């Protein structure tokens, strides 16, 4: 059965390197004029990407239509041809879907970063002053959270030490005491793990805010 299949859709994927370049360049912006130019370019690229992303469902539908036609053609092939071959254009369809999925993931992440950076770039001295105040308040809040977390971690360690001091009793054996100490240690590590993860995340956020404060402060 020789039936012409509808063509696969033709589309242009925005160049992710443009967005990545904008993200990398933002740290070099140090004046309100440069901020305005960067914001303009970032907004233009983000709009371009959003137009592409809004077209993705239609592109996926066109691919599905071609795939359905290919399966229909394959279903009407002879027994041996159908058994030992795939529907026509299978490789091309799979590759197009792979490219589309990859592009959507990468570009969505870039747009999210750009929009976040646009919000963090002050356009006027007044915006700079307000943004710095917000960032310093956020840093103070994060530092307080870290302090409270440190208190909770000290409490876990203190409880473990008290439990360790009370290991054993009149009828205990070396083996039972060893088992108790092992349980205390494992319980302590299990209790500390989420606190340690949260503390590491807080440290990263505080460092990020500090860097942002330094960068915003030099814009003039």
Secondary structure, 3 states (H helix, E strand, C coil): CCCCCCCCCCCCCCCHHHHHHHHHHHHHCCCHHHHHHHHHHHHHHHHHHHHHHHHHHHHHHHHHHHHHHHHHHHHCCCHHHHHCCCCCCHHHHHHHHHHHHHHHHHHHHHHHHHHHHHHHCCCCHHHHHHHHHHHHHHHHHHHHHHHHHHHHHHHHHHHHHHHHHCCCCCCCCHHHHHHHHHHHHHHHHHHHHHHHHHHHHHHHHHHHHHHHHHHHHCCC
